[in-house]
Amino acid sequence: MEQNLTLDQIQNFKGKYPKQLWSLFFSEMWERFCFYGMRGMLVIFMVNELMMNDEVANLQYGATQAFVYAFTFIGGLFADKILGYRKSLFWGGILMIVGSTILAIDPKQFFFFGISFTIIGTGFFKPNISTMVGKLYKDDDNRRDAGFSLFYAGINLGAIIGGYLCISVANGSMLSSVVPEHLRWNVAFGFAAVVMVISLLTFVQTQKSLGSIGTSPLLELTDGKRKTYEFLTYLGSLVVIPVVILLVSNSGYTDIFMYIIGPCSLIYLLYEMRHFSLKENKKLLAALVLIIFSIVFWAFFEQSGGSLSLFAASNLNKTVLGVPLDPNGVNNSANGLFVIAFAALVGLVWLWMAKRKIEPNTVIKFGLAFLFLAGGFYIFYYTKFFANADGITSLDLFTFGWFIITFGELCLSPIGMSIMTKLSPARLQAVMMGMWFLASAYGQYFAGLLGANIAKASKNATNLEKLTVYADGYKQLAIYALIAGLVLILISPLVKKLMQGIK
């Protein structure tokens, strides 16, 4: 493979962003279109097409999303040890295309079969492209947070397009005159397959400018031996698909899996920590603190694909500032729109503050994320005071809640990806990035449980009573988010000390 640039040439770039970031930006954008388009459809599809009740659909959503993120840890492990970031990413993309195509053919008949392919594919794809972004920067380059913020805008550009388009086509709010009613879900799932092809084609062109970044970790082995390890990895990921189908289709198995994967990942990390210095291990402990708190953040934030999807479908009107819009399309894409609008600006603010030596440390940023999250969920709660007698309330106010939460996400998620690459030793970076996404898996898992509890409390209720139950549940989440944010800010000096000067 052509490698025109050395690592030093890549990292000694001029300006705010390395040129390779833009190619990775677009590759990730299309992959996130696929992911968020699928995520936005899951609960509504399960309720309307698979005839699950709201409680079961929330549990199933949490299980499915938990497995998606849990497999990023496994994908990161295989990338670090066998495939390298590039081959891992490409293989993951192929599996996602296959899964989306299966769903496009017959989503009802092959739902769990197609979902299982996308779960494994995302596990190989997602942690490794983020790690490659980190490799574009030297360890002490303070432009890294700004780069991840821009990269995060790419994630959310895909999220807004896929998140709105797929569910709107499936609901008949868009292209209803073009797509026959009986094919709406097929076409919606088919979009995901098409854009993943674009994502992989973009990445193929990107590789030429990445130098040695993401190549195989087994280059010292003979070609035959290395290819054997790679072939066994590919084969193993296919063989495990029936197991994944069994686990995903029965949310009860999710409990067992989540009880196992987390402790096993911690045991593996402790095993690897034996090979590092005390200073490096302190950084890893700091990373673990941030990972644990991120679980709480995502458990609340990911109500978006669960309880908030059902809330949007039943309890929101259909206009934003007088413009007719699909409520679930807004729920799935408003956050992405606001990220696109403000991610680069927030990144530049961090750069401006860093130059003046007033930039808050990462732990404080995480604490601020929870405060914004609390504010957004309080706004979701406050929508109940604008409801009519039928339990329909303001989509405008609901959208404003996502506007507030977006700033919380920008204080945590892109910075979280960045800090994982800073705190991790070089040969453990993909694993730590996988653990970062594994935290999201636990967040998704708990999000399903929280959403199921809210749905259970509103069972057999009128639409107005249902709105009250959901809104009161969001008030409780706002209080818990506020407490978590204050705790993080209070312990920030201790965690900052563990970080050994890393910002």
N, C-alpha and C positions, 0 to 999 in steps of 0.2 A: 504494500500500500504506500502511496506517495506521501512523503513527510517533508514538506518544503521548509518548515520552520522548526527551530529548536525551541525548547521550553522557555529558555531565557528570552528569545526573540518575541514569543507570544506574551510573556508576562511583563516585558518592558515596553508596553504600549503607551502611546501618547493620548492625551485626552481623558475623558471620563469613563469610557467603556472600550473594552477590547472588541475588535471587529468580529471575532468568532462568536461573541455573545449574540449577535443579531441572528445568525443562522440557527443557533440553538434555541433562541427565542421563538422562531417560526416553527421549528420542529415540535417543540413542546406545546405551542399554541394549538396545533392541529390535534395532537394527542389529547389535550385537555378538552377540546371540542367533543371528542369521542367520549371521554370519561364523564364530563358534566352533562352532556346530552343524555347519556344512559342514566346517570344518577337522578336527573330530574324526572325521568319517566318511571322509575322503578315502583314507587309506592302507588302512584295512580294506576299503573298497569296492573299491579297485583290486586288492587281493590276493584277496578272496573272490568278487567278482562279475566283474571284468575279467580275472581269472586272471594277473595280473602276479606275478613272483617278488618276494621281499622287497627285493632290491637295486634293481630297476627301480622298484618302488613308492616307495622312499625318494627316488630321483632325481626321479621324477615329482612327488612331493609337494613337494620343494624347488623344482622349476621352477614349479609352479602357485602356490605361496605367494610366490615371488620376484616373479612378474609382478603378483600382487595388490598388493604393497607398492611395486613399481617404478612402477606407474601412479598411485600417490598423488602422486608428484613431478609427473607430467604433469597430473594433475587440479588440483594446487595452482597450477601455472603458468597454466592456463586460468582458474582462479578469480580469480587476481590480475589478469590482463590483460583478461579478456573478461566472464565470467559473473557475477563476484561470488560470495561464499561461499554465499548462499542458493540461487540458481538452480543452482549447481554441485551442492550437496548434494541438492536435489530431483531433479535429473536422474539423479544417481548412484543414488538410491533406486529410481527407476523401472526402471533397468537391472537392478538387483539383484532386483527383484520378477520381471521377465521371465525372468532366468536361473534363479531358483529354481523358477519355474513350469515351465520347460522340463525341468528335472531331475526335478521331481515327476511329469511325464507319462511319461517313459521315460528313467531315468537311465543305463541301459546304452547305448541307441542314441544318445542326445544328450548324453553326458557332457561332452565337450570343448566342444560348442556352448553348453550352459548355463553351464559354468564360465567361458567367455570373457565372457559378459554380466556375470557377477558380478565378474570381475576389473576390467573397465572401470568398472562401477558403483561398486565400492569405491574406485577411484582418484578419482572425483569426490566421493564422500561423505566419506571418512575424514579427510583433512587439514583440511577446511574447518570441520567442527563443532568440532574442537579449537582452531582459530584463533579462532573466535567466542568460545569460553570465555575465551581470553586477552584479548580485546577488552573483556570485562566489567570489567577491572581497569586502573587507572592503572599506568604503568610502574614507579613506586616503591612500589606497594602490596605489603606483605609478607604479605598474606593470600592471594596468588596461589597459592603452593605448596599451601596447605590446600584451596583451591578445586579445583585440579587433582587432588588426592588424592581428594576427594569425587567428582569427575567420573569418576575412574578406578574408583571403587567401582561406578558405574553400568555402566561397561564390563564389569566382572567379574560383576555381577549377571546381565547377559545371558549372559556366558560360562558361568556355572555352570548356568543353566537350559538353555540351548541345548546346551552341551557334554555334559551328562548325558542330557537327554531324547532328543536326536536319535539318538545312537549306541545308546542302550538300546532305543529302539523298533526301530531297524534290526536289532539283534542278537536281538530277541525277549525281552529282559529286562524290558521294560515294555509294557503294553497288548497283550500277545500274545493275549489272549482277545477283544480288540476288533478288532485289525488283522490281516487275513488274511496268512499268511506270504508270499505272492507280492507283496503290496503294501507290505511293511514299509519298504523303501528309498524307495518313492514317497512314502509318508506322511511319513517322516523328512525328506526334502528339501522336502516341501510345507510343513512347519512354518516353514521359513525365509521362504517367500513371504508367509505370513500375518502374521508378526511385522513384516516390512518395511512392510507396509501400515499397521500400527499406528504404526510409527516415523514414517512420513511424515505421517500424520494428526496426530500429536503435534507435529511440527515446524511444521505449518501454523498451529496455534494459538499456538505459541511466537513466531512472527514479529511479532505485534502488540506485544510488549513489548521488542523488540530495537532500537527506534529506527533509527538509520542503520547499525547494525552489519550487515555482510554484503551491502549493496546493491551495485549494479553500479558498477564502476570507470570506466564509459564514459558517465556521466550527462551529460557536457558535449557528447556527440555528439547528433545528431538521432535521434529514435526509429527512423526507418527504417534508418539506418546501424547503429545499435546492434543492432537486431533481426537485421540481416543477418549481423553477426559472430556473434551467438548461434546463429542457425540453422545457419551453417556449422560451428560447433563441435559442435552436436548431430549434424549429418549426418556429419561426419568421424569421430565416435566410433562410429557405426554402420558406416560403410564399412570401418573398420579391423578389425572383428570377424573376418572370414576370415583376416586376417594373424595375429591373436592365436590363433585356433584352430590354425593351422599351427605357431606357436611353442610353444604349450603342449603340444600332442600329441606333440611330438618334443623330448625334453629336451636333445638335442644342440644345438638352436638356442638354448637358454637360455644356454649358454656365450657364444655370439656376442653375444646381446642384453646380457648382463651386462658383457661387455667394453666395450660401446659406451655404455650408459646412464650408468654412473658417470662416466667421463671427460667425457662431454658435459655432464653436470650441473655438474661442476666448472668446465668451460670457461665455461658460462653464468654461473655464480656469479662467476667472475673478471671476466667482461665487465660484470656489474652492479656489481661493487665499484668500478669506475672512477668511479661517480657518487656515491660516499660518502666521508666524511671518514676520516682516518687512525684516529681514535678508533672510528668505526663499523666499520671494516675489522678492527681488532684484535678487536672483539667477534665478528665473523663467523669469524675464525680460531679463536677459542676454541670457538665452536659446532662447527666442523669437527673439532677434537680430540675433543670429546664424541661426535660422530656416528661417528667412526672406531672408538672404543672400544665404542660400542653395537653395532657389527656383530659383534664378538666375543661380546658378551653374548647377543645373539639367536641366534647360531649354536649356542650351547650350550642356551639356554633352549628353543628351538624343536625340540629333540629330542622334545618333548611330542607333536607331531603326527606324527612320523616313527618313529624307532627305539623311543621309549618306548611308542608305541601297540602296536607288535609285541611288545615286551617284556611289556606289560600283558596282551595277549591270550594269550601262551604261557606266561608264567612267574610269574604272580601268583595267589594264592588269591582267594577271592571274599567275604571278610568284612573289615569295618573295625570294630574293637571289638565283634566278635561279630555285627554287623549285616550281613546278606547284601547285597552291592552288586556291580554290574558293574565289573570292574577297569578297563576302558577308560573307562567313565563317570567313575570316580574320577580317572583320569589326565587326562581332559579338563576336569574341573570342580573338583577339590580346590583348585587354585591360585586359582580365582575365588572359592570359598567363603572362603578365608583372606584374600583381598584385601578382600572385603565386611566381614569381621569386624574387620580391623585397619587399613584404609586411613584412615578418619576419625581413628582414634586416632593413627596415625603423623603425620597432618597436624597434629593438635593438639599433638603433641610438638614438631614443628618450630616451631609458633607459641610454645609455652612457652619453648623454647630461644632463639628470636629475641628475646623480651621481655627475657631475661636476658643477651643478647649472647653466647651460647655456641653458637649454631647452627652446625654445620659447613658450609663452603661447598659448592657444588654438586659440585665435583670430588671432594672427600672423600666425599660421598654416593655418587657413582658408584663410587669405590674400594670402599666398604663393600658396594655391590651385588655386586661380584665376589666378595668374601669370603663373603657368604651363598650365592652361587651355587656356590662351591667346596664349601661345607659340605653343601649339598643333594645334589650329585652324588657326594660321598664316601659319603653315606648310601645312594644308589642302588647304589653299588659294594658297600657293606657288606651289602646284602640277600643276597648269594651265600652268606654264612655261616649263613643261616637256611633254606636250601633243603633240600627232601627229595630222595629218590633219583630222583624224576621231574622234578626241576628246577623245582619250584613253591615259591615263597618268599613272604614276608610282605607282604601288601597294607598292613598297619598301618605297617610300617617305611617302605615306599614312600611312603605318604601323609605321613609325618613329613618325608621328604625334601622334598616339595612345600611343607610348612609353612615350612621353613627358606628355601627359594628365594623364597617369597613376599615375605619382608622384603627380599631383594635386589631384586626387581622394584619394590617400593615405594620403594626408594632411587634407582631409575633411571628407570623409565618415566614416571610422572606428573610427576616433577621435570624429566625430559628435555623433555616437551612444554611445560612451563612456561618452562624456560630458553630454548628456541628462540624463544618469543614475546618474551622479555626482551632477547635478544641481537640480534634481527633488526630492521633499520629497518622502519618501518610498511609501506612498499610492497613489501617482500620477505618478509613474514611467512608467507604461504601457501606460497611456494616453499621457504623454510627448513623449514617444517613438513613439506613434501613430501620434502625431503632427509632429514629425520629418519626418515620412514617408508621412504625409499629405503634407508637403512642397514638397516632391518628386512628389506628385500628381499634385500640381500646376506647378512644373517644367515640368512634362510630358505634361500637358495641354498647357502650353506656347510653349513647344517644337513642338507640333503639329501645332500650329498657325504659328510659325516661319518657319517650314518646308513647310507648305502650301503656305506661301507667296513666298518662294523661288521657289516652283514648279509652282506657278501661273506665276511668272516672266519669267519662261523658257518654257511656254506652246507654242507648235508649233515651237520650235526652233530646229535647227540642233543639232547633238550630241556635236559638238565643241562649239556652242553657249550656249548650256545647261551647259557644263562644266564651261564656263566663268561665267555664272550667279550664279551657285552654289559656285564656288570658291570666287567670290566677296562677296557673302553673308557670307561666313565663315570669310572673312577678317573683316567685320563689327562686327561679334560676338567676334572676337579676341580683337578688340578695346574696346568693352563694358566690356569684362572680365578683361582687364587690368585696366580699370577705377574702377571697383568694387573691385579689389584686393588692389589698392592703397587707396581707401576709408576705407576699413577694417583695413588696417595697421594704418592709421591715427587715427581712433577712438578706436583703441585697448586699450589705457589707460583707457578710460571711461568704456568700457565693462568689462575690467579686474577688475575695482573697483566694479562693480555690482556683479561680480562672488564671491566676499568675500573670496578670497584666494584659490578658487578651480582652479586647473590647468588642 
